[in-house]
Amino acid sequence: MPKMEEKETPCSWSKRSQSCESTENYLKAILEIRSSHSRCRNVDISRHLNFSRASVSKALVKLSKAGLVKIAEHVCASPLKGGGLLRS
């Protein structure tokens, strides 16, 4: 009988570095931040959980791959003389 592939779940990312509890903590932090602000940035989560921004970024990528969060990249645009846009 062929071996079935084990599907990755949010709690099986990395047994040593992430757990179901940390997944829940990230999701709760996102909900709490979104309830009081119109946006939730990596730095907001980092401050809320007292984690480094790099750790938050890595965790968000994993949460995104697990289908638990959607990561949106924003471009800050400012009007320039002549009607062009400056991307920062």
C-alpha positions, 0 to 999 in steps of 0.5 A: 500500500502506498504511503500517504503524504502527511499534510502540513498543518499550522502546528507541524511547521517546525516541532522545535520552534513553533507550536499550536500555542504560538500559532494561536498567540500570533492569530490573537495578536493580529485580531487584537491589533486589527480591532483597534487599528485599521491595519496590522503591520509586522512591527505592530505584531512584533511590539505586541508580542515582544518578538523581533521583527525577523521572527514575526516575518518568518512566522507570518510566512508560515501562517500564510502558507498554512492559509491562516493569514494573508500578507499584503504588501503596500506601496507608499505613493506620493504625487510628484510634479508632472503627475508621476508617482514616487515609490518609497 
